[in-house]
């Protein structure tokens, strides 16, 4: 297997694995797990899949979160 290709897939997986990407919604989790699966095949190891978080970031009420942050900072 081409080491450059493996590094490119690893880099893609690492970016997708950042907080705010993989845990945004189920599609993004699936994208991460798919990249992890492909990389694990190339590296001949067991994949380390991510389970769904307790809450998807896409489901957060951003207005309420921002209001809470503003309130916390002003006190």
C-alpha positions in Angstrom: 0.0 0.0 0.0 1.2 3.5 -0.9 2.4 5.3 2.3 1.4 8.7 0.8 -2.2 7.4 0.2 -2.4 6.1 3.7 -1.3 9.4 5.1 -3.9 11.3 3.1 -6.7 9.0 4.3 -5.4 9.4 7.9 -5.3 13.2 7.6 -8.9 13.2 6.2 -10.0 10.9 9.1 -8.3 13.1 11.6 -10.0 16.3 10.3 -13.4 14.5 10.3 -12.7 13.3 13.8 -12.4 16.8 15.3 -15.1 18.0 17.7 -17.8 19.8 15.7 -17.3 17.6 12.7 -17.9 14.0 13.6 -20.5 14.8 16.3 -22.5 17.3 14.3 -25.1 14.7 13.0 -25.4 11.0 12.2 -24.2 11.5 8.6 -20.9 13.1 9.9 -20.4 10.3 12.4 -20.9 7.8 9.6 -18.4 9.7 7.4 -15.8 9.5 10.2 -16.5 5.8 10.8 -16.2 5.1 7.1 -12.9 6.8 6.8 -11.7 4.9 10.0 -12.9 1.6 8.5 -11.0 2.2 5.2 -7.9 3.3 7.1 -8.0 0.3 9.4 -8.1 -2.0 6.3 -5.0 -0.3 4.9 -3.2 -0.4 8.2 -4.3 -4.0 8.8 -5.8 -3.3 12.3 -9.2 -3.3 14.0 -11.2 -0.1 13.4 -11.9 2.2 16.4 -15.4 3.4 15.6 -17.0 6.3 17.4 -20.4 5.8 19.1 -23.1 8.4 18.8 -22.8 11.3 21.3 -25.6 11.9 23.8 -26.7 14.9 21.8 -25.9 15.9 18.2 -24.6 19.4 17.8 -27.1 19.9 15.0 -29.9 19.5 17.5 -28.7 22.2 19.9 -30.7 25.4 20.1 -27.8 27.8 19.3 -29.8 30.8 20.3 -30.2 29.4 23.8 -26.6 28.3 24.0 -25.3 31.8 22.9 -27.7 33.5 25.3 -26.4 31.4 28.2 -22.8 32.1 27.2 -23.5 35.9 27.1 -25.2 35.7 30.5 -22.3 33.7 32.0 -19.7 36.2 30.7 -21.6 39.3 31.9 -21.8 38.0 35.5 
